[in-house]
């Protein structure tokens, strides 16, 4: 996905990652979390702590919702991230 924009200061453009229900081996269905906190970073401002493509956990309700090219995004400050998820850990 290519978006022609430059984020300022320590702000990030992120997109939430849809989480699906999981089914345990015994057949128990676990619904997705009610409040999605998992997101992928699309554009990075002036920070070296994260990079485009990182998957993060973020605080809820602290960002600004933005729609670009009919796609929903959120703009948050770097301080609203409380974890970077390492997928190969």
Secondary structure in CASP SS format (residue, H / E / C, confidence):
PFRMAT SS
TARGET T0000
AUTHOR 0000-0000-0000
METHOD secondary structure of the structure
MODEL  1
X C 1.00
X C 1.00
X C 1.00
X C 1.00
X C 1.00
X C 1.00
X C 1.00
X C 1.00
X C 1.00
X C 1.00
X E 1.00
X E 1.00
X E 1.00
X E 1.00
X E 1.00
X E 1.00
X C 1.00
X C 1.00
X C 1.00
X C 1.00
X C 1.00
X E 1.00
X E 1.00
X C 1.00
X C 1.00
X C 1.00
X C 1.00
X C 1.00
X E 1.00
X E 1.00
X C 1.00
X C 1.00
X C 1.00
X C 1.00
X C 1.00
X C 1.00
X C 1.00
X E 1.00
X E 1.00
X E 1.00
X E 1.00
X E 1.00
X E 1.00
X E 1.00
X C 1.00
X C 1.00
X C 1.00
X C 1.00
X C 1.00
X C 1.00
X C 1.00
X C 1.00
X C 1.00
X C 1.00
X E 1.00
X E 1.00
X E 1.00
X E 1.00
X C 1.00
X C 1.00
X C 1.00
X C 1.00
X C 1.00
X E 1.00
X E 1.00
X E 1.00
X E 1.00
X E 1.00
X C 1.00
X C 1.00
X E 1.00
X E 1.00
X E 1.00
X E 1.00
X E 1.00
X E 1.00
X E 1.00
X H 1.00
X H 1.00
X H 1.00
X E 1.00
X E 1.00
X E 1.00
X E 1.00
X E 1.00
X C 1.00
X C 1.00
X C 1.00
X C 1.00
END
